Amino acid sequence: MAVHALDPIQDPRWTELLGRHEGASAFHTPGWLEALRRTYGYEPVVLTTSPPRADLANGLAFCHVRSWLTGRRMVSLPFSDHCQPLVDTPEELAELAAAWRRDVDRSSCKYLELRPLNLPAAPELGLGEMASYALHTVDLRSDLETTFRRFHKDSIQRKIRRAEREALDYEVGRTPTLVEKFYGLLLLTRLRFKLPPQPLSWFQNLASLLGDHLQIHVASKDGQPISAILTLRHKRTLVYKYGCSDSRFNNLGGTALLFWRAIQAAKEHGAEELDLGRSDWDNPGLITFKSRWGAGPSSLTYYRYPHAVSSGRGTRWKARLTPLFSRVPAGLQPAIGRLLYRHLG
């Protein structure tokens, strides 16, 4: 069976496949892929067994990442928590696997990296485990009252009520003003954790290209933004992708309020699941926070071809960057982030 390549941004068949395939997520969408291309220069491609002009039966989305610092590779997908191959049969997946092995073996690519939600036949496909993460999802199919009762009483319910008593201002949308408020809090948060911030253009492109499927939620006190989250919506899933805050106001419960408001709005649009994204296993604080929303962690495994020695539970680039980045003056950190992130996808 022949394997073909297509441009998922320009080819309308890709959008049609996303509409009917249950494995599709916000990370597969043309808007997300175009934001990766505009911001970081990555080239999105989809491999499929469907011939040109035929309806797509399947597809594997990935990006060509070309970096003089970290090497050339194929990633499915950069800066995306997961990206399930959209196939219906083991035979389709085996054909796509044979194609990506040929592409890697015949090119100067170091490897291909897959980030599936599940891939039971990984060894048979020539893939080796690369990293493992915790993944949290919250079931939203119950009514709001039942959903609220599942939250941790002290850490979540109490903070939501505290935020409501504080009468925090709540804004939601994707305007340039909200992007700026979000990014200001992101800079504070990344500085606090001694990590480089993503480029502002990444969030501007996402807000422009994803339309109403992206929402920025901001809580403020007396006109001062104190916390913000960025969510994505695809079909019946709400995805929490980014969060940030001014730690001086964390006791006011702004972040908890934003999650609750996002959940309420998502359920009005028929959402049945909240995807809280991946967490490093060696970050127990984040895992505990996500678990308190009523979601126990499951394992999310990334794979690589050719086989590579496992990097353990999660990547270690943060640990390597932290001591270096902590010495960079605050005013230069956004510029460092703009230069660095295109090499990390």
Secondary structure, DSSP 8 states (H G I E B T S, - for coil): ---EEE-TTT-HHHHHHHHH-TT--GGGSHHHHHHHHHHH--EEEEEESS-TTS----BEEEEEE--TTT--EEEE-TT-S----B-SSHHHHHHHHHHHHHHHHHSS---EEE--S--TTTGGGT-EEEEEEEEEEEE--S-HHHHHHTS-IIIIIHHHHHHHHTT-EEEEE--HHHHHHHHHHHHHHHHHTT-----HHHHHHHHHHSGGGEEEEEEEETTEEEEEEEEEEETTEEEEEEEEE-GGGGGG-HHHHHHHHHHHHHHHTT--EEEEEEEETT-HHHHHHHHTTT---EEEEEEEES------SS--HHHHHHHHHTTS-GGGHHHHHHHHGGGT-
